[in-house]
Amino acid sequence: MGILREDTTEPKEGLQNPGARTETPQKRGLFPTLTEVISYVRARLAKHPTPETPIMQKTPVTPEERKPQKETSDSKPPFAYPLEDIPEGEDGINWILQHREEVFPFVQKEIQFDNGGAPSPSKFCAKAVADHSNFIAEQGYAHYSVTKQKIQQAREEAGKLLGADSSEIAFKQNTVEGLRTVAERFNWQKGDKVVVLKKDKEYASNFSPWEDLKRLGVELVEVGDENGHVTVAQVAEALKQNPRMVALSSIGWKTGQRVDLEAVGQLIKDHNEQNSGPKTRFCVDGIQGLGIHPIDVKKANIDFLSAGGSKWLMAGSGKGIFYCSKDAMGEMRTTGLGASSLKDFTKPDSGAKENASVFEDGTNNYESIVGLGEAIRLANKLGQKNLERRVIELSNYLVQQLEAKGFKVFSPRNNPKEKSGIVLFGKPEWDTPEKVSATHNSLMDTKGNTVKPIWMSLRDGKIRACVSYYNTKEEIDELIGRLDVAA
C-alpha cells in the first residue's frame, strides 16, 4: 500500500530558533495507525472512485425521506371492520353490498359467477386467518389456550349453522374426506346397499367412496333421471330395497336442483319405523349451497353431512365441516385413528373420544379452522334464510334475462323448493363442445384490460352460472350484454 514502512527520516540541520523547544524525532512503528489508514483510504477513493465507493460512504437521509411515505395508488388501507360491528340480518347484507369492494376486493378485478367452484374468501375470513397466524408466531406455545377457545367457537358456529350440537361437529380438510370417513368407518356387512345418484351425473367425491365399497360386497342402487334430477318418488322406490345408506348431494352440481332433504329424511325415518332391521342412514354432501341455503340436520333426519368451506361459505380452501349425529356414532368404528382421536393423546389405552371430534385424526390446521369459523359466523349473522332470499331473487333475474335473449335454462325453476343459485343454460346453436367453449372463453377475455373477465364453468355442454348474495343485477346485465355479442 506504500504506507507500511519504517520512517527513518532524520531532522534537517539548519538555523534553529534559540528560544524554540527542541523536539526529538519519534521513530514510527512497522504498522500504520488507524488514523493513517483512514486518511489513506479516503485519499485513494477521492483520486480513484470505484463501484464500491457508494457502499463505503454513508448517504445522508433527507428530512423528506424521514417523513412517513404517502400511500400510492396501489396501496390499500388495512381491512378495519370487526364482524361484531356489522349489522345482523338483511341490514347486514345491505351493509356488505355498500362495502362490497372492501369485503370482497376481487370484485374490482372480475365478475365472479363461479361461486359453486372456488371463489376467493371474504376479508373477514382472510383477516381472521392472517391475524391468528401472526398471533401463533408471536406467542409461541402460549397460543394454545386461545386457539382452543377459537376452535370451540368455530365448532359452536358450525353447530348453529346446521341445527346440531357442537359435539356432533368435526373439522375435515374437504368434503370428500368427510364422506370417505363415513364410507371407511361405517359398520358395513356384505350385501348392504347404498342409494346414490347415477355415476355420470354425481360429483366424484360423492360417488367414488361408495363405489369403493364394492370390494366389501356392498351394492349401489342408482337413482336420478337422464338429466340428473332426483325426486322424492325415486328415493321412495329405492327404499324398497332396504338400503343401509342413502347418500345424496344437497344440490346437483350439474343441474342446480336443490333436493328436498326434509322430504327425503322423512321418508327414511318412516321407513326405519316400519322395519325392524338395521336403520337406513342418511348422508349428505352439503358443499353446494351450505351457507346460503339452510340445512337443518335434525329436521331432515340427516345422520352424516360433509361440506368443504371453499364454495358458498367462501372460507378458502383446505378446511370443512363434518357432522355425525350422536345416534349414528354407535355404527362408526373409532379404532385405528390418530393420537388426536384419543381422550388422552399421551395414553394409547385411554380410549377414543365419544364425540365427532374423534374423527379429527391428527394435528389440525388451526388458522384455517379460525377462518372457517369466521365465515360461518358471518353466514349465521346475516341469516341463511335472508341470504337464500337474496340469491333466489338474483338467480330469478338471471333466468328472466337469459330467456328474454333466447337462451334455454336447464336448471329446474318451476318448483320453488328446487331452485338454487346455480343456473345452467345454453342455446340450440351450441351444438358442439367447441362452440360452447368458444362462448365461455370469450367471456373471460378482458379485451386488452378494458372489461372484467366473467368467471363461470362448463358442465355437460352448458354454461353454469353460480350467483351469490354479493353479486349484483348490474353484473348480470353485463353478462347478458356480452353473451348477446359472443353467442
C-alpha positions in Angstrom: 0.0 0.0 0.0 3.1 2.3 0.3 2.5 3.2 4.0 3.6 0.1 5.8 7.2 1.1 6.3 9.6 2.4 8.9 10.1 6.1 9.0 14.0 6.8 9.3 13.9 10.4 8.3 16.5 12.5 10.2 15.9 16.0 11.2 17.3 18.6 8.8 20.1 20.8 10.0 19.7 24.5 9.8 19.2 27.7 11.7 17.4 27.0 15.0 15.3 29.4 16.9 17.3 29.6 20.1 14.0 30.0 22.1 12.2 27.2 20.5 11.7 23.9 22.2 13.7 21.1 20.6 11.6 18.0 19.7 13.2 14.7 19.5 12.0 12.9 16.3 9.9 9.7 17.1 10.7 6.6 15.2 7.4 5.2 13.6 6.4 1.6 14.0 6.2 -1.1 11.4 2.3 -0.7 11.0 0.4 2.5 10.4 -2.1 3.9 12.9 -5.8 3.6 12.4 -6.0 7.3 11.6 -3.4 6.9 8.9 -5.2 4.0 7.3 -8.5 6.0 7.2 -6.7 9.0 5.7 -5.0 6.9 3.1 -8.3 5.2 2.1 -10.1 8.5 1.8 -7.3 9.9 -0.4 -7.3 6.9 -2.6 -11.1 6.9 -3.1 -11.0 10.6 -3.9 -8.5 10.0 -6.7 -9.8 6.7 -7.9 -13.6 6.2 -7.4 -14.8 2.6 -7.7 -18.1 0.9 -7.9 -17.8 0.1 -4.2 -17.5 3.7 -3.2 -21.2 4.3 -2.5 -21.2 1.3 -0.2 -18.3 2.7 1.8 -19.8 6.2 2.1 -23.0 6.7 4.1 -25.7 8.5 2.1 -27.4 11.1 4.2 -31.1 10.8 4.8 -33.1 13.9 3.9 -35.9 15.2 6.2 -38.3 14.4 3.4 -37.2 10.8 3.4 -37.7 10.6 7.2 -41.3 11.5 6.8 -43.9 8.7 6.5 -44.4 7.9 2.9 -47.8 8.7 1.4 -49.9 5.9 0.1 -49.5 5.2 -3.6 -52.4 4.5 -5.9 -51.6 0.8 -5.5 -51.5 0.7 -1.7 -54.6 -0.4 0.2 -55.6 0.6 3.7 -56.0 -2.4 6.1 -59.4 -4.0 6.4 -60.8 -2.4 9.6 -64.3 -3.8 10.1 -64.7 -6.2 13.0 -67.5 -8.6 12.3 -69.0 -7.7 15.7 -69.8 -4.2 14.3 -71.7 -5.4 11.2 -75.5 -5.3 11.4 -77.4 -8.5 11.5 -79.9 -10.0 9.0 -80.9 -8.0 5.9 -79.3 -4.9 7.3 -76.0 -6.7 7.3 -76.4 -7.8 3.7 -77.1 -4.3 2.7 -74.1 -3.1 4.6 -71.9 -5.6 2.8 -73.3 -4.5 -0.6 -72.4 -0.9 0.3 -68.9 -2.0 1.2 -68.7 -4.8 -1.4 -65.2 -3.8 -2.8 -63.8 -3.8 0.7 -65.3 -7.1 1.9 -64.8 -8.8 -1.4 -61.9 -7.0 -3.1 -61.7 -9.4 -6.1 -64.9 -7.8 -7.5 -62.8 -4.9 -8.5 -61.0 -7.2 -11.0 -63.5 -9.8 -12.0 -67.2 -10.7 -12.2 -67.4 -13.9 -10.2 -70.3 -16.2 -11.2 -68.4 -19.4 -10.3 -69.4 -19.4 -6.6 -70.0 -23.2 -6.9 -66.3 -23.5 -7.8 -63.7 -22.0 -5.6 -64.3 -18.2 -5.1 -62.0 -16.1 -3.1 -62.7 -15.7 0.7 -64.1 -12.6 2.2 -61.8 -10.2 4.0 -63.4 -11.2 7.3 -62.2 -14.7 6.7 -58.8 -13.8 5.3 -58.1 -11.3 8.1 -59.0 -13.9 10.8 -56.6 -16.4 9.2 -53.7 -13.9 9.0 -54.3 -12.4 12.5 -54.3 -15.8 14.1 -51.3 -17.0 12.2 -49.4 -13.9 13.4 -50.7 -14.5 16.9 -49.2 -18.0 16.9 -45.9 -16.7 15.6 -45.7 -14.1 18.3 -47.0 -16.1 21.3 -45.3 -19.4 20.8 -46.8 -22.2 22.9 -48.8 -19.7 24.8 -51.2 -19.5 21.9 -52.8 -22.9 22.7 -55.3 -21.7 25.2 -56.6 -19.0 22.9 -56.5 -21.4 19.9 -58.5 -24.0 21.7 -61.2 -21.4 22.5 -61.4 -20.2 18.9 -61.7 -23.8 17.6 -64.5 -24.4 20.1 -66.2 -21.2 18.9 -65.9 -22.4 15.3 -67.4 -25.7 16.3 -70.4 -24.0 18.0 -70.9 -21.7 15.0 -71.0 -24.8 12.7 -73.5 -26.5 15.0 -75.7 -23.4 14.9 -75.4 -23.3 11.1 -76.7 -26.9 10.9 -79.0 -27.0 13.8 -76.7 -29.6 15.5 -74.9 -29.8 18.8 -71.3 -28.7 18.8 -70.3 -32.2 20.0 -71.5 -33.6 16.7 -69.1 -31.4 14.7 -65.6 -32.3 13.4 -63.3 -30.4 11.1 -62.0 -32.1 7.9 -59.9 -30.8 5.1 -62.6 -31.0 2.5 -65.9 -32.7 1.5 -64.6 -36.0 0.3 -62.5 -36.5 3.4 -65.7 -36.4 5.5 -67.6 -38.7 3.1 -64.7 -41.1 3.0 -64.7 -41.2 6.8 -68.3 -42.5 6.6 -67.6 -45.0 3.8 -64.5 -46.4 5.6 -65.7 -46.4 9.2 -69.4 -47.4 8.9 -70.2 -50.9 10.1 -70.9 -52.5 6.7 -72.0 -56.0 6.1 -71.8 -57.9 2.8 -74.9 -57.4 0.8 -75.6 -53.9 2.2 -76.9 -51.3 -0.3 -76.2 -47.6 -0.8 -78.5 -45.3 -2.7 -76.6 -42.8 -4.9 -77.2 -40.6 -7.9 -76.1 -42.0 -11.2 -72.4 -42.0 -11.7 -72.3 -39.8 -14.8 -74.4 -37.2 -13.0 -73.0 -37.2 -9.5 -69.8 -35.4 -8.4 -67.0 -37.9 -8.0 -66.5 -37.0 -4.3 -70.0 -38.4 -3.5 -69.7 -41.4 -5.7 -66.2 -42.9 -5.6 -66.2 -43.5 -1.8 -69.4 -45.6 -2.1 -68.3 -47.3 -5.3 -65.1 -48.4 -3.5 -67.3 -50.4 -1.1 -68.0 -53.0 -3.8 -64.8 -54.7 -2.6 -66.7 -55.4 0.7 -69.7 -56.8 -1.1 -71.7 -53.6 -0.8 -74.0 -52.8 -3.7 -75.0 -49.5 -5.2 -78.6 -48.5 -6.1 -78.5 -45.6 -8.6 -81.3 -43.1 -8.8 -82.0 -40.0 -10.9 -83.3 -39.3 -14.4 -81.4 -38.7 -17.6 -80.9 -35.1 -16.7 -79.5 -35.9 -13.2 -82.6 -34.8 -11.3 -83.6 -36.7 -8.1 -87.2 -36.9 -7.0 -88.6 -38.0 -3.7 -90.6 -40.7 -5.5 -87.3 -42.2 -6.8 -85.9 -42.3 -3.3 -89.1 -43.9 -2.1 -88.8 -46.6 -4.7 -85.1 -47.3 -3.8 -86.0 -47.6 -0.1 -88.0 -50.8 -1.0 -84.6 -52.5 -1.4 -83.9 -51.7 2.3 -80.6 -49.9 1.8 -78.2 -49.2 4.7 -77.4 -45.7 3.4 -78.9 -43.0 1.2 -76.1 -40.7 0.0 -77.2 -37.6 -1.9 -75.9 -34.1 -2.6 -78.0 -31.2 -1.3 -77.7 -29.5 -4.7 -76.8 -31.1 -8.1 -73.5 -29.7 -9.4 -74.6 -30.3 -13.0 -78.2 -29.3 -12.6 -78.6 -26.7 -9.9 -81.5 -28.8 -8.5 -81.9 -28.4 -4.8 -83.0 -31.8 -3.3 -85.9 -31.6 -0.8 -83.8 -33.0 2.1 -86.5 -32.8 4.7 -88.9 -34.8 2.5 -86.2 -37.4 1.8 -85.3 -37.5 5.5 -89.0 -38.0 6.5 -89.2 -41.0 4.0 -86.1 -42.6 5.6 -87.5 -42.0 9.1 -90.8 -43.6 8.2 -89.0 -46.5 6.6 -87.0 -47.1 9.7 -90.0 -47.0 11.9 -91.7 -49.6 9.7 -88.8 -52.0 9.6 -87.2 -53.9 12.5 -83.8 -54.4 10.8 -80.8 -52.1 10.9 -81.5 -48.4 10.3 -81.1 -46.8 6.9 -78.8 -43.8 7.4 -78.9 -40.5 5.5 -75.6 -39.0 4.4 -75.5 -35.6 2.6 -72.8 -33.9 0.5 -73.6 -30.3 1.5 -70.9 -28.3 -0.1 -73.1 -26.9 -2.9 -75.2 -24.3 -1.1 -74.2 -24.6 2.5 -74.0 -21.1 4.0 -76.7 -19.9 1.6 -79.5 -22.5 1.5 -80.4 -23.6 5.1 -79.9 -27.2 6.1 -81.3 -28.3 9.5 -79.9 -31.8 10.1 -82.4 -32.6 12.8 -85.5 -31.6 10.8 -84.1 -33.5 7.8 -83.1 -36.6 9.9 -79.6 -36.4 8.5 -77.1 -38.7 10.1 -73.9 -37.5 8.3 -73.0 -34.4 6.4 -69.8 -33.2 4.9 -69.1 -29.8 3.3 -65.9 -28.0 2.5 -65.8 -24.3 3.2 -64.4 -23.3 -0.2 -67.6 -22.7 -2.2 -70.7 -20.8 -0.9 -69.3 -20.3 2.6 -66.3 -18.5 0.9 -63.9 -19.7 3.6 -61.0 -20.5 1.4 -59.7 -24.0 0.7 -58.4 -26.7 3.0 -61.0 -26.9 5.7 -64.6 -28.0 6.0 -67.4 -29.3 8.3 -68.2 -32.9 9.1 -71.3 -33.7 11.0 -72.0 -37.1 12.7 -75.2 -37.5 14.7 -75.0 -38.9 18.2 -77.4 -41.6 17.2 -75.2 -42.7 14.3 -71.9 -42.6 16.3 -72.6 -46.2 17.5 -72.3 -47.5 14.0 -68.9 -45.9 13.3 -65.6 -47.7 14.0 -63.4 -45.5 16.2 -60.4 -47.7 16.3 -57.2 -47.3 14.4 -57.4 -43.5 14.4 -54.7 -40.9 15.3 -53.5 -39.6 18.7 -55.9 -36.6 18.5 -58.8 -39.1 18.5 -57.9 -40.3 22.0 -59.2 -39.0 25.2 -55.6 -38.5 26.3 -53.1 -38.4 23.4 -50.3 -39.4 25.7 -52.0 -42.6 26.7 -52.7 -45.1 23.9 -55.1 -47.0 26.1 -57.2 -44.0 27.2 -59.9 -44.9 24.7 -61.4 -42.9 21.8 -63.3 -39.7 22.3 -67.0 -40.1 22.4 -68.0 -37.3 20.1 -67.5 -36.3 16.5 -64.0 -34.8 17.1 -62.8 -38.4 17.3 -62.6 -38.2 13.5 -60.0 -35.4 13.7 -57.2 -37.9 13.5 -54.2 -35.6 13.9 -53.0 -32.0 14.4 -55.4 -29.6 12.7 -54.7 -26.5 10.7 -55.6 -24.1 13.4 -55.6 -21.0 11.2 -57.9 -22.5 8.6 -60.4 -23.5 11.3 -60.4 -20.0 12.7 -61.0 -18.6 9.2 -63.8 -21.2 8.5 -65.3 -20.2 11.9 -65.4 -16.6 10.9 -67.0 -17.4 7.5 -69.7 -19.4 9.3 -70.2 -16.7 11.9 -70.8 -14.3 9.0 -73.4 -16.6 7.5 -75.1 -17.0 10.8 -75.1 -13.3 11.5 -76.7 -12.5 8.1 -79.1 -15.4 8.3 -79.2 -18.2 5.8 -82.9 -17.5 5.0 -82.0 -13.9 4.2 -79.1 -15.0 2.1 -81.2 -17.6 0.3 -83.9 -15.0 -0.5 -81.3 -12.7 -2.0 -79.7 -15.4 -4.1 -83.1 -16.7 -5.4 -84.0 -13.1 -6.3 -80.8 -12.7 -8.3 -81.0 -16.1 -10.0 -84.6 -15.4 -11.0 -83.5 -12.2 -12.6 -80.7 -14.0 -14.4 -83.1 -16.6 -15.7 -85.6 -13.9 -16.9 -82.8 -12.1 -18.8 -81.4 -15.3 -20.3 -84.8 -16.4 -21.6 -85.6 -13.0 -22.9 -82.5 -13.3 -25.1 -83.4 -16.8 -26.4 -81.2 -18.9 -24.1 -82.6 -22.2 -22.7 -82.3 -22.7 -19.0 -81.8 -26.3 -17.9 -81.9 -25.9 -14.2 -85.4 -26.6 -12.6 -87.1 -23.4 -11.8 -90.8 -24.3 -11.6 -90.7 -25.8 -8.1 -89.6 -23.1 -5.5 -88.1 -25.9 -3.3 -85.8 -26.9 -6.2 -84.4 -23.5 -7.0 -80.9 -22.6 -6.1 -78.2 -20.1 -7.0 -76.9 -22.5 -9.8 -78.3 -21.9 -13.3 -77.2 -23.9 -16.3 -78.0 -22.5 -19.7 -77.3 -22.9 -23.4 -78.5 -22.3 -26.9 -79.7 -24.6 -29.7 -76.8 -23.2 -31.9 -74.3 -24.6 -29.3 -74.5 -28.0 -30.9 -70.8 -28.8 -30.4 -68.5 -28.6 -27.4 -66.2 -26.2 -29.3 -69.0 -23.6 -29.8 -69.9 -23.7 -26.1 -66.3 -23.4 -25.1 -65.7 -20.5 -27.5 -68.5 -18.5 -26.0 -67.4 -19.4 -22.4 -63.8 -18.4 -23.2 -64.8 -15.1 -24.8 -66.4 -14.1 -21.6 -63.1 -14.4 -19.8 -61.4 -12.2 -22.4 -60.6 -8.8 -20.9 -60.4 -7.2 -24.3 -57.0 -5.6 -23.5 -58.0 -4.9 -19.9 -61.0 -2.8 -21.0 -63.5 -5.2 -19.3 -63.6 -7.5 -16.4 -63.4 -11.3 -17.0 -66.6 -13.1 -16.2 -65.9 -16.4 -14.5 -68.3 -19.4 -14.9 -67.9 -23.1 -15.6 -68.7 -25.6 -18.4 -70.9 -28.6 -17.4 -72.1 -31.2 -19.9 -72.1 -28.8 -22.9 -73.8 -26.0 -21.0 -72.5 -22.9 -19.2 -73.0 -22.9 -15.4 -73.5 -19.6 -13.6 -73.5 -19.6 -9.8 -75.0 -16.5 -8.3 -74.2 -15.5 -4.7 -75.6 -12.8 -2.5 -72.7 -10.3 -3.1 -73.4 -10.3 -6.8 -75.5 -7.6 -8.3 -78.1 -7.1 -11.1 -75.6 -4.8 -12.8 -73.1 -7.7 -13.1 -75.9 -9.9 -14.5 -76.7 -7.2 -17.1 -73.0 -7.1 -18.0 -73.1 -10.9 -18.5 -76.2 -10.7 -20.7 -74.8 -7.9 -22.8 -71.6 -9.7 -23.5 -73.4 -13.0 -24.1 -75.6 -11.3 -26.6 -72.4 -10.4 -28.6 -70.5 -13.6 -28.0 -73.3 -16.0 -28.7 
